[in-house]
Amino acid sequence: MDKQKLVGQILTELTVKYETLCQAAKASHDIATHEDSKAENEYDTRGLEASYLAGAQSKRAIELEQAISIYKTLKIKDFGPEDSIDLTALVELESEGRNSFYFIGPEGGGMKLHQEGETVVVITPESPLGKSLMEKEIDDDVEVTKGIAMKSYSIVDLY
């Protein structure tokens, strides 16, 4: 798999989310400041609620903008069979007879990408699985608690 292409897909998704969120924040701001949103009585909170929403959306847009900036300058490392897992690793894991791929990125955890007929899930080093994988090597096993269940993974390959 081409990790540079994966990072390009991540940047595209982050950019789309950023642009959509900026439009939503502007719309919320417009609603909050529109004269029709002026409180008619002490219990009318439409304008205040729209203002809070606009603020939260603006904050998330700033976070996305920072994530985009980080990915634009990210140095992608090639990993070999003797390397330990670190940022920008593409890791193939086996669990319960099924293989899956994870890209360890600085941001964008939970994003699902598709390449060469495979699904690649972006995880961060702060996520439970990411934390368990950091500095591990091929053939190591890791266990992650999901809710009340424990899930075991074997590290099959590292790219």
C-alpha positions in Angstrom: 0.0 0.0 0.0 1.1 3.5 -0.7 1.3 5.5 2.5 1.7 8.8 0.7 -1.6 8.1 -1.0 -3.2 7.3 2.4 -2.0 10.6 3.7 -3.4 12.3 0.6 -6.8 10.6 1.3 -6.6 11.8 5.0 -5.9 15.4 3.9 -8.8 15.3 1.4 -11.2 14.0 4.1 -10.0 16.5 6.7 -10.3 19.4 4.2 -13.8 18.4 3.3 -14.8 18.3 7.0 -13.1 21.6 7.6 -14.9 23.4 4.7 -18.3 21.9 5.7 -17.7 22.9 9.4 -16.7 26.5 8.4 -19.9 26.9 6.4 -22.0 25.5 9.3 -20.2 27.8 11.8 -20.9 30.8 9.6 -24.6 29.8 9.3 -24.9 29.4 13.1 -23.2 32.7 13.6 -25.6 34.4 11.2 -28.6 32.9 13.0 -27.2 33.9 16.4 -26.7 37.5 15.3 -29.8 37.9 13.2 -32.5 40.2 14.6 -35.1 37.4 14.5 -32.9 35.6 17.1 -33.3 38.4 19.6 -34.8 37.1 22.8 -38.5 37.8 23.1 -38.6 37.0 26.8 -36.2 35.7 29.5 -36.9 32.1 28.5 -36.2 32.5 24.8 -32.6 31.2 24.3 -32.6 30.6 20.5 -29.9 33.2 19.9 -27.8 32.1 22.9 -28.0 28.4 21.7 -27.0 29.4 18.2 -24.1 31.4 19.6 -22.8 28.4 21.6 -23.1 26.2 18.6 -21.2 28.6 16.4 -18.5 28.8 19.0 -18.1 25.0 19.3 -18.1 24.7 15.5 -15.4 27.4 15.1 -13.3 25.6 17.8 -13.6 22.3 15.9 -12.7 24.0 12.6 -9.5 25.4 14.2 -8.7 21.8 15.4 -9.2 20.5 11.8 -7.1 23.3 10.4 -4.3 22.3 12.7 -4.6 18.6 11.8 -4.4 19.6 8.1 -1.3 21.6 8.8 0.3 18.6 10.6 -0.4 16.2 7.8 0.9 18.6 5.2 4.3 18.6 6.9 4.3 14.9 8.1 7.4 13.0 7.3 6.4 9.4 6.3 8.8 6.8 7.5 9.3 3.4 5.8 9.3 0.6 8.3 11.1 -2.7 7.9 10.8 -6.1 9.7 13.2 -5.1 12.4 11.6 -1.7 13.2 9.4 -0.9 16.1 6.0 0.7 15.5 5.9 4.4 15.5 4.0 7.4 14.0 3.3 6.8 10.2 3.4 3.1 10.5 1.0 1.0 8.5 0.4 -2.0 10.6 -1.3 -5.3 9.6 -2.9 -7.1 12.5 -4.6 -10.4 12.9 -7.4 -11.0 15.3 -9.7 -14.0 15.4 -8.5 -15.3 12.1 -9.1 -12.0 10.3 -6.5 -9.5 9.1 -6.9 -5.7 9.3 -4.8 -2.6 8.5 -4.2 0.4 10.7 -2.3 3.6 9.9 -0.9 5.4 12.9 -1.3 9.1 12.4 -0.9 12.2 14.5 -4.6 13.2 14.0 -7.8 11.9 12.4 -8.4 8.8 14.4 -11.3 6.7 13.4 -11.2 7.7 9.8 -11.6 4.7 7.4 -9.8 4.8 4.1 -9.8 2.3 1.2 -6.8 1.3 -0.9 -6.0 -1.8 -3.0 -9.3 -3.4 -1.9 -8.5 -3.1 1.8 -9.9 -0.9 4.5 -7.3 1.1 6.5 -8.4 2.6 9.8 -6.5 5.7 11.1 -5.6 5.5 14.7 -3.6 7.8 16.9 -0.9 6.9 19.5 -3.3 8.2 22.1 -6.1 5.7 21.2 -6.2 2.4 23.2 -5.0 0.3 20.3 -2.5 2.9 19.2 -1.1 3.1 22.7 -0.8 -0.7 22.8 1.0 -0.9 19.5 3.6 1.8 20.0 7.2 0.4 20.1 6.0 -3.2 19.4 7.4 -5.3 16.6 6.3 -7.9 14.1 5.1 -11.1 15.8 4.3 -9.3 19.1 0.8 -9.7 20.6 -1.2 -6.9 22.1 -4.5 -6.9 24.1 -6.9 -4.0 24.1 -10.0 -3.6 26.3 -13.1 -2.6 24.4 -15.9 -1.9 26.9 -15.9 -4.9 29.1 -14.3 -7.3 26.5 -10.6 -7.9 25.9 -9.5 -8.2 22.2 -6.2 -9.7 21.3 -4.2 -8.9 18.2 -1.0 -10.3 16.6 1.2 -8.0 14.6 1.6 -9.6 11.2 3.4 -7.0 9.2 4.7 -3.4 9.4 5.1 -1.0 6.4 
